[in-house]
Amino acid sequence: MPRANSYAERFVGTLRRECLDHVLVLGERHLRSVLAEYARHYNSHRPHQGLQQKPPQHQFSHAVDITARIERRQVLGGLISEYR
């Protein structure tokens, strides 16, 4: 469609490929919780190409300690891993 919203189309495609193709949704309530968790991951941790591989809510003020211990957080029951 020539008038389709390209930003929404890209997000929906990413959501489908990275999340919904790998999750068996059991109902509307489960779908809402999966979408909320993925949206939190997408907006706070996942790198974006247009932002020089930084997440949208990136904090620029603090430096990264390269000697610190790396911590892994599992999102969506282990489907996605976030590292800090």
Distance bins in CASP14 RR format, pairs under 12 A and 6 or more apart:
PFRMAT RR
TARGET T0000
AUTHOR 0000-0000-0000
RMODE 2
METHOD distances of the structure
MODEL  1
1 8 0 0 0 0 0 1 0 0 0 0 0
1 9 0 0 0 0 1 0 0 0 0 0 0
3 9 0 0 0 0 0 1 0 0 0 0 0
4 10 0 0 0 0 0 1 0 0 0 0 0
4 12 0 0 0 0 0 1 0 0 0 0 0
5 11 0 0 0 0 1 0 0 0 0 0 0
5 12 0 0 0 0 1 0 0 0 0 0 0
6 12 0 0 0 0 0 1 0 0 0 0 0
6 13 0 0 0 0 0 1 0 0 0 0 0
7 13 0 0 0 0 0 1 0 0 0 0 0
7 14 0 0 0 0 0 1 0 0 0 0 0
7 48 0 0 0 0 0 1 0 0 0 0 0
7 50 0 0 0 0 0 1 0 0 0 0 0
8 14 0 0 0 0 0 1 0 0 0 0 0
8 15 0 0 0 0 0 1 0 0 0 0 0
9 15 0 0 0 0 0 1 0 0 0 0 0
9 16 0 0 0 0 0 1 0 0 0 0 0
10 16 0 0 0 0 0 1 0 0 0 0 0
10 17 0 0 0 0 0 1 0 0 0 0 0
10 18 0 0 0 0 0 1 0 0 0 0 0
10 42 0 0 0 0 0 1 0 0 0 0 0
10 48 0 0 0 0 0 1 0 0 0 0 0
10 49 0 0 0 0 0 1 0 0 0 0 0
10 50 0 0 0 0 0 1 0 0 0 0 0
11 17 0 0 0 0 0 1 0 0 0 0 0
11 18 0 0 0 0 0 1 0 0 0 0 0
11 19 0 0 0 0 0 1 0 0 0 0 0
11 35 0 0 0 0 0 1 0 0 0 0 0
11 38 0 0 0 0 0 1 0 0 0 0 0
11 39 0 0 0 0 1 0 0 0 0 0 0
11 42 1 0 0 1 0 0 0 0 0 0 0
11 43 0 0 0 0 0 1 0 0 0 0 0
11 46 0 0 0 0 0 1 0 0 0 0 0
11 48 0 0 0 0 0 1 0 0 0 0 0
11 56 0 0 0 0 0 1 0 0 0 0 0
12 18 0 0 0 0 0 1 0 0 0 0 0
12 19 0 0 0 0 0 1 0 0 0 0 0
12 20 0 0 0 0 1 0 0 0 0 0 0
12 35 0 0 0 0 0 1 0 0 0 0 0
12 38 0 0 0 0 0 1 0 0 0 0 0
12 39 0 0 0 0 0 1 0 0 0 0 0
12 42 0 0 0 0 0 1 0 0 0 0 0
13 19 0 0 0 0 1 0 0 0 0 0 0
13 20 0 0 0 0 1 0 0 0 0 0 0
13 21 0 0 0 0 1 0 0 0 0 0 0
13 38 0 0 0 0 0 1 0 0 0 0 0
13 42 0 0 0 0 0 1 0 0 0 0 0
14 20 0 0 0 0 0 1 0 0 0 0 0
14 21 0 0 0 0 0 1 0 0 0 0 0
14 38 0 0 0 0 1 0 0 0 0 0 0
14 39 0 0 0 0 0 1 0 0 0 0 0
14 41 0 0 0 0 0 1 0 0 0 0 0
14 42 1 0 0 1 0 0 0 0 0 0 0
14 46 0 0 0 0 1 0 0 0 0 0 0
14 48 0 0 0 0 0 1 0 0 0 0 0
14 49 0 0 0 0 0 1 0 0 0 0 0
15 21 0 0 0 0 1 0 0 0 0 0 0
15 22 0 0 0 0 0 1 0 0 0 0 0
15 23 0 0 0 0 0 1 0 0 0 0 0
15 31 0 0 0 0 0 1 0 0 0 0 0
15 34 0 0 0 0 1 0 0 0 0 0 0
15 35 1 0 0 1 0 0 0 0 0 0 0
15 36 0 0 0 0 0 1 0 0 0 0 0
15 37 0 0 0 0 0 1 0 0 0 0 0
15 38 1 0 0 1 0 0 0 0 0 0 0
15 39 0 0 0 0 1 0 0 0 0 0 0
15 41 0 0 0 0 0 1 0 0 0 0 0
15 42 1 0 0 1 0 0 0 0 0 0 0
15 46 0 0 0 0 0 1 0 0 0 0 0
15 76 0 0 0 0 0 1 0 0 0 0 0
15 80 0 0 0 0 0 1 0 0 0 0 0
16 22 0 0 0 0 1 0 0 0 0 0 0
16 23 0 0 0 0 0 1 0 0 0 0 0
16 25 0 0 0 0 0 1 0 0 0 0 0
16 34 0 0 0 0 0 1 0 0 0 0 0
16 35 0 0 0 0 0 1 0 0 0 0 0
16 38 0 0 0 0 0 1 0 0 0 0 0
17 23 0 0 0 0 0 1 0 0 0 0 0
17 38 0 0 0 0 0 1 0 0 0 0 0
18 34 0 0 0 0 0 1 0 0 0 0 0
18 38 1 0 0 1 0 0 0 0 0 0 0
18 39 0 0 0 0 0 1 0 0 0 0 0
18 41 0 0 0 0 1 0 0 0 0 0 0
18 42 0 0 0 0 1 0 0 0 0 0 0
18 46 0 0 0 0 1 0 0 0 0 0 0
18 75 0 0 0 0 0 1 0 0 0 0 0
18 76 0 0 0 0 1 0 0 0 0 0 0
18 79 0 0 0 0 1 0 0 0 0 0 0
18 80 1 0 0 1 0 0 0 0 0 0 0
19 25 0 0 0 0 0 1 0 0 0 0 0
19 31 0 0 0 0 0 1 0 0 0 0 0
19 33 0 0 0 0 0 1 0 0 0 0 0
19 34 1 0 0 1 0 0 0 0 0 0 0
19 35 0 0 0 0 1 0 0 0 0 0 0
19 36 0 0 0 0 0 1 0 0 0 0 0
19 37 0 0 0 0 1 0 0 0 0 0 0
19 38 1 0 1 0 0 0 0 0 0 0 0
19 39 0 0 0 0 1 0 0 0 0 0 0
19 40 0 0 0 0 0 1 0 0 0 0 0
19 41 0 0 0 0 1 0 0 0 0 0 0
19 42 0 0 0 0 1 0 0 0 0 0 0
19 46 0 0 0 0 0 1 0 0 0 0 0
19 75 0 0 0 0 1 0 0 0 0 0 0
19 76 1 0 0 1 0 0 0 0 0 0 0
19 77 0 0 0 0 0 1 0 0 0 0 0
19 78 0 0 0 0 0 1 0 0 0 0 0
19 79 1 0 0 1 0 0 0 0 0 0 0
19 80 1 0 0 1 0 0 0 0 0 0 0
20 30 0 0 0 0 0 1 0 0 0 0 0
20 31 0 0 0 0 1 0 0 0 0 0 0
20 34 1 0 0 1 0 0 0 0 0 0 0
20 35 0 0 0 0 1 0 0 0 0 0 0
20 38 0 0 0 0 1 0 0 0 0 0 0
20 76 0 0 0 0 0 1 0 0 0 0 0
20 79 0 0 0 0 0 1 0 0 0 0 0
21 79 0 0 0 0 0 1 0 0 0 0 0
22 34 0 0 0 0 0 1 0 0 0 0 0
22 38 0 0 0 0 0 1 0 0 0 0 0
22 75 0 0 0 0 0 1 0 0 0 0 0
22 76 0 0 0 0 1 0 0 0 0 0 0
22 77 0 0 0 0 0 1 0 0 0 0 0
22 78 0 0 0 0 1 0 0 0 0 0 0
22 79 1 0 1 0 0 0 0 0 0 0 0
22 80 0 0 0 0 1 0 0 0 0 0 0
23 30 0 0 0 0 1 0 0 0 0 0 0
23 31 0 0 0 0 1 0 0 0 0 0 0
23 33 0 0 0 0 0 1 0 0 0 0 0
23 34 1 0 1 0 0 0 0 0 0 0 0
23 35 0 0 0 0 0 1 0 0 0 0 0
23 37 0 0 0 0 0 1 0 0 0 0 0
23 38 0 0 0 0 1 0 0 0 0 0 0
23 75 0 0 0 0 0 1 0 0 0 0 0
23 76 1 0 0 1 0 0 0 0 0 0 0
23 77 0 0 0 0 1 0 0 0 0 0 0
23 78 0 0 0 0 0 1 0 0 0 0 0
23 79 1 0 0 1 0 0 0 0 0 0 0
23 80 0 0 0 0 0 1 0 0 0 0 0
24 30 0 0 0 0 1 0 0 0 0 0 0
24 31 0 0 0 0 0 1 0 0 0 0 0
24 34 0 0 0 0 0 1 0 0 0 0 0
24 76 0 0 0 0 0 1 0 0 0 0 0
24 79 0 0 0 0 0 1 0 0 0 0 0
25 31 1 0 1 0 0 0 0 0 0 0 0
25 32 0 0 0 0 1 0 0 0 0 0 0
25 33 0 0 0 0 1 0 0 0 0 0 0
25 34 1 0 0 1 0 0 0 0 0 0 0
25 35 0 0 0 0 1 0 0 0 0 0 0
25 38 0 0 0 0 0 1 0 0 0 0 0
25 76 0 0 0 0 0 1 0 0 0 0 0
26 32 0 0 0 0 0 1 0 0 0 0 0
26 33 0 0 0 0 0 1 0 0 0 0 0
26 34 0 0 0 0 1 0 0 0 0 0 0
27 33 0 0 0 0 1 0 0 0 0 0 0
27 34 0 0 0 0 1 0 0 0 0 0 0
27 35 0 0 0 0 0 1 0 0 0 0 0
28 34 0 0 0 0 0 1 0 0 0 0 0
28 35 0 0 0 0 0 1 0 0 0 0 0
29 35 0 0 0 0 0 1 0 0 0 0 0
29 36 0 0 0 0 0 1 0 0 0 0 0
30 36 0 0 0 0 0 1 0 0 0 0 0
30 37 0 0 0 0 0 1 0 0 0 0 0
30 76 0 0 0 0 0 1 0 0 0 0 0
31 37 0 0 0 0 0 1 0 0 0 0 0
31 38 0 0 0 0 0 1 0 0 0 0 0
32 38 0 0 0 0 0 1 0 0 0 0 0
32 39 0 0 0 0 0 1 0 0 0 0 0
33 39 0 0 0 0 0 1 0 0 0 0 0
33 40 0 0 0 0 0 1 0 0 0 0 0
33 75 0 0 0 0 0 1 0 0 0 0 0
33 76 0 0 0 0 1 0 0 0 0 0 0
33 77 0 0 0 0 0 1 0 0 0 0 0
34 40 0 0 0 0 0 1 0 0 0 0 0
34 41 0 0 0 0 0 1 0 0 0 0 0
34 75 0 0 0 0 0 1 0 0 0 0 0
34 76 1 0 0 1 0 0 0 0 0 0 0
34 77 0 0 0 0 1 0 0 0 0 0 0
34 79 0 0 0 0 1 0 0 0 0 0 0
34 80 0 0 0 0 0 1 0 0 0 0 0
35 41 0 0 0 0 0 1 0 0 0 0 0
35 42 0 0 0 0 0 1 0 0 0 0 0
35 76 0 0 0 0 0 1 0 0 0 0 0
36 42 0 0 0 0 0 1 0 0 0 0 0
36 43 0 0 0 0 0 1 0 0 0 0 0
36 75 0 0 0 0 0 1 0 0 0 0 0
36 76 0 0 0 0 0 1 0 0 0 0 0
37 43 0 0 0 0 0 1 0 0 0 0 0
37 44 0 0 0 0 0 1 0 0 0 0 0
37 45 0 0 0 0 0 1 0 0 0 0 0
37 73 0 0 0 0 0 1 0 0 0 0 0
37 74 0 0 0 0 0 1 0 0 0 0 0
37 75 1 0 0 1 0 0 0 0 0 0 0
37 76 1 0 1 0 0 0 0 0 0 0 0
37 77 0 0 0 0 1 0 0 0 0 0 0
37 78 0 0 0 0 0 1 0 0 0 0 0
37 79 0 0 0 0 1 0 0 0 0 0 0
37 80 0 0 0 0 1 0 0 0 0 0 0
37 82 0 0 0 0 0 1 0 0 0 0 0
38 44 0 0 0 0 0 1 0 0 0 0 0
38 45 0 0 0 0 0 1 0 0 0 0 0
38 46 0 0 0 0 1 0 0 0 0 0 0
38 75 1 0 0 1 0 0 0 0 0 0 0
38 76 1 0 0 1 0 0 0 0 0 0 0
38 77 0 0 0 0 0 1 0 0 0 0 0
38 79 0 0 0 0 1 0 0 0 0 0 0
38 80 1 0 0 1 0 0 0 0 0 0 0
38 82 0 0 0 0 0 1 0 0 0 0 0
39 45 0 0 0 0 0 1 0 0 0 0 0
39 46 0 0 0 0 0 1 0 0 0 0 0
39 56 0 0 0 0 0 1 0 0 0 0 0
39 57 0 0 0 0 0 1 0 0 0 0 0
39 75 0 0 0 0 0 1 0 0 0 0 0
39 76 0 0 0 0 0 1 0 0 0 0 0
40 46 0 0 0 0 1 0 0 0 0 0 0
40 55 0 0 0 0 0 1 0 0 0 0 0
40 56 0 0 0 0 0 1 0 0 0 0 0
40 57 0 0 0 0 1 0 0 0 0 0 0
40 73 0 0 0 0 0 1 0 0 0 0 0
40 75 0 0 0 0 1 0 0 0 0 0 0
40 76 0 0 0 0 0 1 0 0 0 0 0
40 80 0 0 0 0 0 1 0 0 0 0 0
40 82 0 0 0 0 0 1 0 0 0 0 0
41 47 0 0 0 0 0 1 0 0 0 0 0
41 55 0 0 0 0 1 0 0 0 0 0 0
41 56 0 0 0 0 0 1 0 0 0 0 0
41 57 0 0 0 0 0 1 0 0 0 0 0
41 73 0 0 0 0 1 0 0 0 0 0 0
41 74 0 0 0 0 0 1 0 0 0 0 0
41 75 1 0 1 0 0 0 0 0 0 0 0
41 76 1 0 0 1 0 0 0 0 0 0 0
41 77 0 0 0 0 0 1 0 0 0 0 0
41 78 0 0 0 0 0 1 0 0 0 0 0
41 79 0 0 0 0 1 0 0 0 0 0 0
41 80 1 0 0 1 0 0 0 0 0 0 0
41 81 0 0 0 0 0 1 0 0 0 0 0
41 82 1 0 0 1 0 0 0 0 0 0 0
42 48 0 0 0 0 1 0 0 0 0 0 0
42 55 0 0 0 0 1 0 0 0 0 0 0
42 56 0 0 0 0 1 0 0 0 0 0 0
42 57 0 0 0 0 0 1 0 0 0 0 0
42 75 0 0 0 0 0 1 0 0 0 0 0
42 76 0 0 0 0 0 1 0 0 0 0 0
42 80 0 0 0 0 1 0 0 0 0 0 0
42 82 0 0 0 0 0 1 0 0 0 0 0
43 51 0 0 0 0 0 1 0 0 0 0 0
43 55 1 0 0 1 0 0 0 0 0 0 0
43 56 1 0 1 0 0 0 0 0 0 0 0
43 57 1 0 1 0 0 0 0 0 0 0 0
43 58 0 0 0 0 0 1 0 0 0 0 0
44 54 0 0 0 0 0 1 0 0 0 0 0
44 55 1 0 1 0 0 0 0 0 0 0 0
44 56 1 0 0 1 0 0 0 0 0 0 0
44 57 1 0 1 0 0 0 0 0 0 0 0
44 58 0 0 0 0 1 0 0 0 0 0 0
44 59 0 0 0 0 0 1 0 0 0 0 0
44 73 0 0 0 0 0 1 0 0 0 0 0
44 75 0 0 0 0 0 1 0 0 0 0 0
44 82 0 0 0 0 1 0 0 0 0 0 0
44 84 0 0 0 0 0 1 0 0 0 0 0
45 54 0 0 0 0 0 1 0 0 0 0 0
45 55 1 0 1 0 0 0 0 0 0 0 0
45 56 0 0 0 0 1 0 0 0 0 0 0
45 57 0 0 0 0 1 0 0 0 0 0 0
45 58 0 0 0 0 1 0 0 0 0 0 0
45 59 0 0 0 0 0 1 0 0 0 0 0
45 72 0 0 0 0 0 1 0 0 0 0 0
45 73 0 0 0 0 1 0 0 0 0 0 0
45 75 0 0 0 0 1 0 0 0 0 0 0
45 80 0 0 0 0 1 0 0 0 0 0 0
45 81 0 0 0 0 0 1 0 0 0 0 0
45 82 1 0 1 0 0 0 0 0 0 0 0
45 83 0 0 0 0 1 0 0 0 0 0 0
45 84 0 0 0 0 1 0 0 0 0 0 0
46 53 0 0 0 0 0 1 0 0 0 0 0
46 54 0 0 0 0 0 1 0 0 0 0 0
46 55 1 0 1 0 0 0 0 0 0 0 0
46 56 0 0 0 0 1 0 0 0 0 0 0
46 57 0 0 0 0 0 1 0 0 0 0 0
46 58 0 0 0 0 0 1 0 0 0 0 0
46 75 0 0 0 0 1 0 0 0 0 0 0
46 80 0 0 0 0 1 0 0 0 0 0 0
46 81 0 0 0 0 0 1 0 0 0 0 0
46 82 0 0 0 0 1 0 0 0 0 0 0
46 83 0 0 0 0 0 1 0 0 0 0 0
47 53 1 0 1 0 0 0 0 0 0 0 0
47 54 1 0 0 1 0 0 0 0 0 0 0
47 55 1 0 0 1 0 0 0 0 0 0 0
47 56 0 0 0 0 1 0 0 0 0 0 0
47 57 0 0 0 0 0 1 0 0 0 0 0
47 58 0 0 0 0 1 0 0 0 0 0 0
47 82 0 0 0 0 0 1 0 0 0 0 0
47 83 0 0 0 0 0 1 0 0 0 0 0
48 54 1 0 0 1 0 0 0 0 0 0 0
48 55 1 0 0 1 0 0 0 0 0 0 0
48 56 1 0 0 1 0 0 0 0 0 0 0
48 57 0 0 0 0 0 1 0 0 0 0 0
48 58 0 0 0 0 1 0 0 0 0 0 0
49 55 0 0 0 0 0 1 0 0 0 0 0
49 56 0 0 0 0 0 1 0 0 0 0 0
50 56 0 0 0 0 1 0 0 0 0 0 0
50 58 0 0 0 0 0 1 0 0 0 0 0
51 57 0 0 0 0 0 1 0 0 0 0 0
51 58 1 0 0 1 0 0 0 0 0 0 0
51 60 0 0 0 0 0 1 0 0 0 0 0
52 58 0 0 0 0 1 0 0 0 0 0 0
52 60 0 0 0 0 0 1 0 0 0 0 0
54 60 0 0 0 0 1 0 0 0 0 0 0
55 82 0 0 0 0 0 1 0 0 0 0 0
55 84 0 0 0 0 0 1 0 0 0 0 0
58 64 0 0 0 0 0 1 0 0 0 0 0
59 84 0 0 0 0 0 1 0 0 0 0 0
62 68 0 0 0 0 0 1 0 0 0 0 0
62 84 0 0 0 0 0 1 0 0 0 0 0
64 70 0 0 0 0 0 1 0 0 0 0 0
64 83 0 0 0 0 0 1 0 0 0 0 0
64 84 0 0 0 0 1 0 0 0 0 0 0
65 84 0 0 0 0 0 1 0 0 0 0 0
68 83 0 0 0 0 0 1 0 0 0 0 0
68 84 0 0 0 0 1 0 0 0 0 0 0
69 83 0 0 0 0 0 1 0 0 0 0 0
69 84 0 0 0 0 1 0 0 0 0 0 0
70 81 0 0 0 0 0 1 0 0 0 0 0
70 82 0 0 0 0 0 1 0 0 0 0 0
70 83 1 0 1 0 0 0 0 0 0 0 0
70 84 1 0 0 1 0 0 0 0 0 0 0
71 81 0 0 0 0 0 1 0 0 0 0 0
71 82 0 0 0 0 1 0 0 0 0 0 0
71 83 1 0 0 1 0 0 0 0 0 0 0
71 84 1 0 1 0 0 0 0 0 0 0 0
72 78 0 0 0 0 1 0 0 0 0 0 0
72 80 0 0 0 0 0 1 0 0 0 0 0
72 81 1 0 1 0 0 0 0 0 0 0 0
72 82 1 0 0 1 0 0 0 0 0 0 0
72 83 1 0 1 0 0 0 0 0 0 0 0
72 84 0 0 0 0 1 0 0 0 0 0 0
73 80 0 0 0 0 1 0 0 0 0 0 0
73 81 1 0 0 1 0 0 0 0 0 0 0
73 82 1 0 1 0 0 0 0 0 0 0 0
73 83 1 0 0 1 0 0 0 0 0 0 0
73 84 1 0 0 1 0 0 0 0 0 0 0
74 80 1 0 0 1 0 0 0 0 0 0 0
74 81 1 0 1 0 0 0 0 0 0 0 0
74 82 1 0 0 1 0 0 0 0 0 0 0
74 83 0 0 0 0 0 1 0 0 0 0 0
75 81 1 0 0 1 0 0 0 0 0 0 0
75 82 1 0 1 0 0 0 0 0 0 0 0
75 83 0 0 0 0 0 1 0 0 0 0 0
76 82 0 0 0 0 0 1 0 0 0 0 0
END
